[in-house]
Amino acid sequence: SVVTRAGTLNPLVQERFLLQDPELQGLATVIARADVRLRFGTWDEAQQKFTPLEDSTFTIDSSGVEAAAGEQRDSIESGSEIVLLGGVEAIGAVEVTLEQPLSTRATRIAQVTGAITLVGLLALAATILFATLAARRFAKPVRLLSETASAIGDGDLSARVPTGPEVAANIEMEALLEGFNRMASRLETTVGALKRERDRGQEHLADVSHELRTPLAALRAFVDLLDEDGTTDPATRKRLLSEAGRQLERMDALTANILELSRFDAGIARPEFTETDLRSSVSAAIEQAAAGARRRG
């Protein structure tokens, strides 16, 4: 080979073609550091013509050659030049064609490096942009879920999380939002039922209070009439005592009804409906109010 593994010119080539000339050896060493094509031949000074020798073309590839110790690889501009070896009319010459000089290779390496750097920066920017958009898309439903949970905690039981492909980033997130809305709906229904039950309980207490107040007022009127000595005859006193007993029985019945209603509310018993005559109830109410009316004149 023309170039050895150490990056120097082959000694056989030096002995045959370079004639142990230090300057030519230095030039050959510099040329050996680039990719060149060498043709050995003769130079006709009169005709200004280069005639290559047969089988005298050598291609030197320096891509895998390291610079020798104490040497520095130099670059040579692209082109072709004739190197004279002597001063006679027909002299030996070497045609040097730089096919891949180091300057061109370095330029290409710099271009490739710049392109790789640019592509890397663009890829990094695209990755950051994608990560930012993905983070926002995943953070949006979580933020809406947190805001809705806070609204429900503040008492707005009708608050719901928006759903749909424009909100949820994937199927799992959409299922989570829909499940939260179902839970919120059940909570609203349960709280509404409890409120209605509470309102019914308050109405029931008001009705019970009114029902108990009526017989108590009648009983008090009867007791006041009985307490007035000399104003009532024995027959009237007997009737008043009978009415007082009826009011006590009514209070006992009301107490039993309250207990029965509490059992209905607790689900222990079920109501049984029967037909009754309202005229007797109206007559009893008139009689209960008559005593107080007569007392007031």
C-alpha positions in Angstrom: 0.0 0.0 0.0 1.1 3.6 -0.4 0.2 4.7 3.1 1.0 2.6 6.2 -1.2 2.2 9.2 0.8 4.8 11.1 -0.2 7.4 8.5 3.2 7.6 6.9 4.2 7.0 3.3 5.3 3.4 2.4 9.1 3.1 2.5 9.1 1.3 -0.9 7.3 4.2 -2.4 9.7 6.6 -0.9 12.7 4.7 -2.2 11.4 4.2 -5.7 9.7 7.5 -6.5 10.8 10.2 -4.0 14.6 9.6 -4.2 15.0 10.3 -0.5 14.4 14.0 -1.0 13.3 15.5 2.4 11.2 18.2 0.7 9.4 15.7 -1.4 9.0 13.4 1.5 7.4 16.2 3.5 5.1 17.0 0.7 4.2 13.4 0.3 3.5 13.1 4.0 1.1 16.1 3.9 -0.6 14.7 0.8 -0.9 11.4 2.6 -3.1 13.1 5.1 -5.8 13.8 2.5 -7.7 11.6 0.1 -5.8 12.1 -3.2 -5.1 10.4 -6.5 -1.5 10.1 -7.5 -0.2 9.4 -11.1 3.5 9.0 -11.7 4.9 9.8 -15.1 7.1 12.2 -17.1 6.9 15.9 -17.9 7.8 17.2 -21.4 8.9 20.8 -20.9 8.9 21.6 -24.6 5.4 20.4 -25.1 4.2 21.3 -21.6 2.7 17.8 -21.4 2.4 15.2 -18.7 2.6 11.6 -19.7 1.6 9.1 -17.0 3.3 5.8 -16.6 1.5 2.5 -17.0 -0.2 1.3 -13.8 1.1 4.4 -12.0 -2.2 5.6 -10.5 -2.6 5.4 -6.7 -5.6 6.4 -4.6 -4.9 7.4 -1.0 -7.9 7.3 1.4 -7.0 9.1 4.7 -10.4 8.7 6.4 -9.0 6.0 8.7 -5.5 7.3 9.1 -4.4 8.9 12.4 -1.8 11.7 12.5 1.6 10.4 13.5 3.1 11.5 16.8 4.6 15.0 16.5 2.8 15.7 13.2 -0.2 17.9 12.4 -2.6 17.1 9.6 -2.8 20.0 7.2 -5.6 20.8 4.7 -4.9 21.5 1.0 -7.3 23.2 -1.4 -9.1 21.1 -4.0 -7.4 20.9 -7.3 -4.7 19.4 -9.4 -1.0 20.3 -9.7 2.1 19.0 -11.3 5.1 18.5 -9.0 8.5 18.5 -10.9 11.1 16.1 -9.8 14.0 17.4 -11.9 15.1 20.0 -14.5 15.9 17.9 -17.6 13.9 18.0 -20.8 12.0 14.8 -20.1 11.8 14.6 -16.3 9.9 12.5 -13.8 6.7 14.0 -12.4 3.9 13.3 -10.1 0.3 14.4 -10.8 -1.5 15.1 -7.6 -5.4 15.2 -7.6 -7.0 16.1 -4.3 -10.3 14.2 -4.5 -11.3 14.6 -0.8 -9.1 17.2 0.9 -9.4 17.7 4.6 -10.8 21.2 4.2 -13.7 19.8 2.2 -14.3 17.0 4.6 -14.2 19.3 7.6 -16.7 21.6 5.8 -19.0 18.6 5.3 -18.6 17.5 8.8 -19.4 21.0 10.1 -22.4 21.1 7.8 -23.6 17.7 9.1 -22.9 18.7 12.7 -24.9 21.9 12.2 -27.8 20.0 10.6 -27.8 17.5 13.5 -27.7 20.2 16.0 -30.5 22.0 14.3 -32.6 18.9 14.1 -31.9 18.2 17.8 -33.0 21.6 18.9 -36.1 21.4 16.8 -36.9 17.9 18.3 -36.3 19.3 21.8 -38.6 22.3 21.2 -41.2 20.0 19.8 -40.9 17.7 22.8 -41.2 20.6 25.2 -44.2 21.9 23.3 -45.9 18.5 23.3 -45.2 18.0 27.0 -46.7 21.4 27.8 -49.8 20.8 25.8 -50.2 17.3 27.2 -49.8 18.6 30.8 -52.4 21.3 30.2 -54.8 18.8 28.7 -54.4 16.5 31.7 -54.5 19.3 34.2 -57.7 20.9 32.9 -60.1 18.1 33.9 -58.4 17.7 37.3 -58.8 21.5 37.9 -62.5 21.3 36.9 -63.0 18.3 39.2 -61.4 20.2 42.1 -63.5 23.3 41.5 -66.7 21.2 41.3 -65.8 19.4 44.5 -65.3 22.7 46.3 -68.6 24.0 45.0 -70.4 20.9 46.3 -68.6 21.2 49.7 -69.8 24.9 49.9 -73.4 23.7 49.5 -74.1 23.9 45.8 -75.3 20.3 45.3 -76.3 21.0 41.7 -72.7 21.6 40.5 -71.4 19.1 37.9 -68.1 18.6 36.1 -68.2 19.2 32.3 -67.7 16.1 30.3 -66.9 15.2 26.7 -63.9 14.8 24.4 -63.1 18.5 24.6 -62.6 18.2 28.4 -61.4 14.7 29.1 -57.9 13.8 27.8 -58.7 10.1 27.4 -61.5 7.5 28.0 -60.3 6.8 31.6 -60.5 10.5 32.6 -64.0 10.8 31.0 -65.2 7.8 32.9 -63.8 9.3 36.1 -65.7 12.6 35.5 -68.9 10.8 34.7 -68.6 8.7 37.8 -68.1 11.9 39.9 -71.2 13.4 38.4 -73.3 10.3 39.2 -72.0 10.4 42.7 -73.0 14.1 43.0 -76.5 13.3 41.6 -77.0 10.6 44.2 -75.8 12.9 46.9 -78.2 15.7 45.8 -81.1 13.2 45.7 -80.2 11.9 49.2 -79.8 15.3 50.7 -83.1 16.4 49.1 -84.9 13.4 50.5 -83.5 14.1 54.0 -84.6 17.8 53.7 -88.1 16.8 52.6 -88.2 14.3 55.5 -87.1 17.0 57.9 -89.8 19.3 56.6 -92.4 16.6 56.9 -91.2 16.0 60.5 -91.5 19.7 61.3 -95.0 19.8 59.8 -95.9 16.6 61.7 -94.7 18.2 65.0 -96.8 21.3 64.2 -99.8 19.1 63.6 -99.2 17.1 66.8 -98.8 20.3 68.8 -102.1 21.7 67.4 -103.9 18.4 68.0 -102.7 18.3 71.6 -103.5 21.9 72.2 -107.2 21.5 71.4 -108.1 18.8 74.0 -105.9 20.5 76.6 -107.8 23.8 76.1 -111.1 22.0 76.3 -110.0 20.1 79.4 -108.9 23.4 81.0 -112.3 25.0 80.3 -114.1 22.1 81.8 -111.9 22.2 84.9 -112.5 25.9 85.3 -116.3 25.5 85.1 -116.2 22.7 87.6 -114.1 24.9 89.9 -116.8 27.6 90.1 -118.9 26.7 93.1 -122.6 27.4 92.9 -122.6 28.2 89.3 -123.2 24.7 88.0 -125.9 22.3 88.9 -125.3 18.6 89.6 -126.4 17.6 86.0 -124.1 20.1 84.4 -121.2 19.1 86.6 -121.8 15.5 85.6 -121.8 16.4 81.9 -118.6 18.5 82.3 -116.8 15.6 84.1 -117.9 13.3 81.3 -116.5 15.8 78.6 -113.3 16.1 80.6 -113.0 12.3 80.6 -113.5 12.3 76.8 -110.8 14.9 76.3 -108.4 12.7 78.4 -109.3 9.8 76.2 -108.7 11.9 73.1 -105.2 12.9 74.4 -104.5 9.2 75.0 -105.5 8.4 71.4 -103.4 11.2 70.1 -100.4 9.9 72.0 -101.0 6.4 70.6 -101.3 8.0 67.1 -98.0 9.8 67.5 -96.3 6.5 68.5 -97.9 4.8 65.5 -96.7 7.5 63.1 -93.1 7.2 64.5 -93.3 3.5 63.8 -94.4 4.2 60.2 -91.5 6.6 59.7 -89.1 4.0 61.0 -90.5 1.4 58.7 -91.5 -0.9 61.5 -95.3 -0.8 60.6 -97.4 -0.1 57.6 -100.5 2.1 57.7 -103.9 0.5 57.3 -106.7 2.6 55.8 -110.3 2.3 56.9 -113.5 4.2 56.1 -115.0 6.5 58.8 -117.9 8.9 59.2 -116.7 12.5 59.4 -120.0 13.8 60.9 -119.2 12.2 64.2 -115.8 13.9 64.3 -117.3 17.2 63.4 -120.0 16.9 66.1 -117.4 16.0 68.7 -115.3 19.0 67.7 -118.3 21.3 68.1 -119.2 19.9 71.5 -115.6 20.4 72.6 -115.6 24.0 71.6 -119.1 24.7 73.0 -118.0 24.7 76.6 -115.4 27.3 76.0 -117.8 29.4 74.0 -120.5 29.3 76.7 -117.9 30.3 79.3 -116.9 33.3 77.2 -120.5 34.3 76.7 
